[in-house]
Each structure stands twice: as structure tokens, then as C-alpha cells.
């Protein structure tokens, strides 16, 4: 079972993704969030604490940008939350925000190929992502680059998934 859960910010997608794996005895929760060596963000810290608190104690959290590696090493069900933060960290780690779009796209495509290659596994995997591009065009280049690249990442992961769940206002639509 490979499921991609997408939706807007605060739509309930993480909660839904977690519910899909509640029956699993053990789950590896892959959190590719912001680089903790950067300046602390109290709002982000509160959000992470709330996520950790609602997860069962049998779940193991792995904080890494290397989703493909985490999938390869895990023998449990895996929940990845989320591909948007993964994309941000991938671009951040290589300082690509000002690089030519073609260069950034090539790096992201390769990282996405590596991730998708690890989705064919015997244990369930649920990936959470943000649905972007439904609103205004971002005013800044970095916003447009992120929107375009995440749209591409989402398409590739969706193509390798058995199901895609769209979460809007806490409601789930299986596509």
C-alpha cells in the first residue's frame, strides 16, 4: 500500500495520514522538517510537539532529509510528513534557491527518482504533501520555483502510489 495524502495547510492531511497507519504495530515516522541547526522557530517547535504528542509511543521518529535512505532502512510501515518540507530542505542543503531553474530542477528530479524507487516495498508507506498552485501566483521567484517543483514531485509520487487522498477542510476525497 502506497498512499499520497495531499491538501492545503491545516486541512487535516497529517491527521488523516496518521489514521491510515493506526493499525500497524510499528511505524517509522520520517520528518524531513526544517534544519534544526538554523535559528529556532517557536511556532514550528509547538507544531512539532503537537504532532509528536498525538502519535503512538510505538512509532519511531526519524528526522532526515534522506527519505529514500529512511525508506530503504525501515522494515516497518513508514509515514513521511511532508514532501513540501523535504523539497525545501533539499534546495536549502545545496544552496540552490538562486541557481538557474534548470539546475534546481535536475537536482530535485534525481532526488525524486531516488525516493520513488524506494516506494516499491512490502510494508505500507504514506506520504504527506502540500497541494500548491491553486491560488495566486507567488510574487517571488523562490515561491514560484517551489510551487512548480512541488507540483512535479507530487505528480511523480502520485504516479508511483496506489491511491491519492485529497484532504480539504478535514474531509477526505480518494482520487
C-alpha positions in Angstrom: 0.0 0.0 0.0 1.4 3.4 -1.1 -0.8 6.4 -0.4 -0.1 10.0 -1.2 -2.1 12.4 1.1 -2.3 15.9 -0.3 -4.2 19.1 0.7 -3.8 22.6 1.9 -2.1 23.9 5.0 -4.1 22.9 8.2 -6.5 20.9 6.1 -6.1 17.8 8.3 -3.9 15.8 6.0 -1.3 14.8 8.6 -4.0 13.6 11.0 -5.6 11.6 8.2 -2.2 10.1 7.1 -1.6 9.1 10.7 -5.0 7.4 10.9 -4.2 5.3 7.9 -1.4 3.6 9.9 -3.0 3.3 13.3 -3.5 -0.5 12.9 0.2 -1.0 12.2 2.2 -2.4 15.1 5.2 -0.2 14.4 5.7 2.8 12.2 8.7 4.8 11.2 7.7 8.5 11.0 10.1 10.3 8.7 10.1 14.0 9.4 12.2 16.0 6.9 11.3 19.3 8.6 13.5 22.4 8.9 17.1 22.1 9.7 17.3 22.2 13.5 20.8 23.9 13.3 19.1 27.1 12.0 17.6 29.8 14.2 14.9 28.2 16.4 11.3 28.9 15.4 9.0 28.6 18.5 5.9 28.3 16.3 7.4 25.4 14.4 8.5 23.8 17.7 5.0 23.9 19.0 3.6 22.3 15.8 6.2 19.5 16.0 5.4 18.9 19.7 1.7 18.6 18.9 2.4 16.1 16.2 4.7 14.0 18.4 2.1 14.0 21.3 -0.7 12.5 19.2 1.5 9.7 17.7 1.5 6.3 19.4 4.6 5.5 21.5 5.4 2.5 19.3 6.2 4.9 16.4 9.8 5.8 15.8 10.6 9.3 14.6 13.5 9.8 12.1 14.3 13.4 11.3 16.1 13.4 8.0 16.0 14.9 4.5 17.1 11.5 3.2 13.7 10.0 2.7 14.9 7.4 0.2 17.5 6.2 2.7 15.0 6.1 5.5 12.6 4.0 3.4 15.4 1.6 2.4 16.4 1.1 6.1 13.0 0.7 7.6 11.3 -2.7 7.9 8.1 -1.0 9.3 5.3 0.9 7.8 6.5 4.4 7.0 4.8 7.8 7.2 6.6 10.7 5.6 5.4 14.2 6.6 5.9 16.1 4.4 7.3 16.4 0.9 7.0 20.2 1.0 9.4 20.5 3.9 11.6 17.8 2.2 11.8 19.9 -1.0 12.7 23.0 1.0 15.5 21.2 2.8 16.7 19.6 -0.4 17.1 23.0 -2.1 18.4 24.6 1.1 21.1 22.0 1.6 22.6 22.6 -1.8 22.0 26.4 -1.7 20.1 26.3 -4.9 17.4 29.0 -4.3 19.3 31.4 -6.6 20.6 28.8 -9.1 19.2 28.6 -12.6 15.8 26.8 -12.6 17.1 24.0 -14.9 19.9 23.2 -12.4 17.5 23.1 -9.4 15.0 21.0 -11.4 17.7 18.5 -12.3 18.7 18.0 -8.6 15.1 17.7 -7.5 14.2 15.3 -10.3 17.1 13.0 -9.3 16.2 13.1 -5.6 12.6 12.4 -6.5 13.6 9.4 -8.6 15.6 8.0 -5.7 12.6 8.5 -3.4 10.1 6.9 -5.8 12.5 3.9 -6.4 12.1 3.1 -2.6 8.3 3.1 -2.7 8.1 -0.4 -4.0 8.4 -2.2 -0.6 6.4 -4.9 1.3 5.4 -2.5 4.1 2.8 0.3 3.8 4.0 3.8 3.1 2.0 7.0 3.4 3.4 10.3 2.2 2.0 13.7 3.1 2.4 16.7 0.8 1.0 20.2 0.2 -1.2 20.9 -2.7 0.1 24.1 -4.1 -0.7 26.2 -7.1 -4.5 26.6 -6.5 -4.2 30.3 -5.6 -2.3 33.4 -6.7 1.0 33.3 -8.5 3.7 33.9 -5.9 5.3 37.3 -6.1 8.9 36.0 -5.6 11.0 33.7 -7.7 11.6 31.3 -4.8 7.8 30.9 -4.3 7.2 30.2 -8.0 10.1 27.7 -8.1 8.9 25.9 -5.0 5.3 25.7 -6.4 6.4 24.4 -9.7 8.9 21.8 -8.3 6.5 20.5 -5.6 3.8 20.1 -8.3 6.3 18.0 -10.3 7.3 16.0 -7.2 3.6 15.4 -6.3 2.9 14.1 -9.8 5.8 11.7 -9.7 5.0 10.3 -6.3 1.3 10.1 -7.2 2.1 8.0 -10.3 4.0 5.6 -8.0 1.2 5.4 -5.4 -1.7 3.1 -5.2 -4.0 5.9 -4.0 -4.1 9.6 -3.7 -6.2 11.2 -0.9 -7.1 14.9 -1.2 -7.9 16.4 2.2 -10.0 19.7 2.2 -11.3 21.2 5.5 -10.9 17.8 7.2 -12.8 15.9 4.6 -11.1 13.2 2.5 -11.7 12.5 -1.2 -10.0 9.4 -2.6 -8.9 10.2 -6.1 
